[in-house]
């Protein structure tokens, strides 16, 4: 398979956490954000957003289709670890 020219990374990020059940004061006091990570390729970066994809397909005409696309608000990203391709 043809290689691609995108940087492979692990993105560590925080997500909301909650639920719709009744909770005690202790439940509320102990509620924290969810720490998450995504492994993929950086599609693009701007001042406010990082876009990644995790899977891809190279079409017969040489173009690329992208799967598992994610757009991360920069404010949710806590760390980016660069990986060897």
C-alpha distance (Angstrom), angle and dihedral (degrees) to the residues before:
residue distance angle dihedral
X1 . . .
X2 3.77 . .
X3 3.81 114.4 .
X4 3.80 121.3 -118.4
X5 3.80 128.9 -135.1
X6 3.82 99.9 -130.5
X7 3.80 127.5 115.2
X8 3.82 115.8 -112.1
X9 3.81 114.2 -136.8
X10 3.77 147.5 162.7
X11 3.79 110.6 -130.5
X12 3.80 116.5 -158.5
X13 3.79 112.4 -158.3
X14 3.77 144.2 160.0
X15 3.78 126.1 -119.8
X16 3.77 134.6 -171.7
X17 3.78 117.1 -89.8
X18 3.78 127.9 -161.1
X19 3.74 146.4 101.7
X20 3.77 144.6 -146.5
X21 3.83 99.8 -109.0
X22 3.80 126.9 106.8
X23 3.81 110.0 -91.3
X24 3.77 136.2 -164.4
X25 3.80 125.2 -127.6
X26 3.82 87.7 -101.6
X27 3.82 89.8 54.2
X28 3.81 90.2 51.8
X29 3.81 93.0 44.9
X30 3.83 91.7 51.0
X31 3.82 97.1 44.0
X32 3.81 112.3 117.3
X33 3.78 137.0 169.1
X34 3.80 118.8 -86.0
X35 3.81 115.1 -104.6
X36 3.82 108.5 -141.9
X37 3.78 139.9 173.9
X38 3.78 134.3 -157.3
X39 3.79 126.8 -164.7
X40 3.77 115.8 -153.6
X41 3.77 148.2 97.6
X42 3.80 125.5 -63.0
X43 3.79 108.2 -116.4
X44 3.82 95.2 179.1
X45 3.79 142.9 -23.4
X46 3.79 132.3 -149.9
X47 3.78 133.0 170.9
X48 3.81 90.0 -90.4
X49 3.82 106.0 28.1
X50 3.81 144.3 38.2
X51 3.82 116.9 -158.3
X52 3.80 120.3 -159.4
X53 3.77 138.8 175.4
X54 3.80 128.7 -161.8
X55 3.79 103.2 -165.1
X56 3.78 134.5 33.2
X57 3.77 142.5 179.8
X58 3.79 125.6 -152.1
X59 3.79 109.1 -140.1
X60 3.80 125.8 -141.6
X61 3.81 90.3 -102.9
X62 3.84 91.3 54.4
X63 3.80 96.2 -105.5
X64 3.81 120.0 127.5
X65 3.80 128.8 -124.8
X66 3.82 114.9 -156.2
X67 3.81 128.9 -145.2
X68 3.78 134.1 -168.5
X69 3.81 92.5 26.5
X70 3.80 116.0 -173.3
X71 3.82 130.6 -178.9
X72 3.82 111.8 -156.2
X73 3.79 120.6 -162.5
X74 3.83 104.8 -130.1
X75 3.80 90.1 -127.0
X76 3.83 90.4 65.8
X77 3.82 95.3 50.4
X78 3.80 113.9 94.7
X79 3.81 99.9 173.8
X80 3.81 142.1 -1.3
X81 3.79 118.3 -152.0
X82 3.82 114.4 -163.1
X83 3.84 114.6 -140.1
X84 3.80 131.9 -161.2
X85 3.79 110.6 -102.7
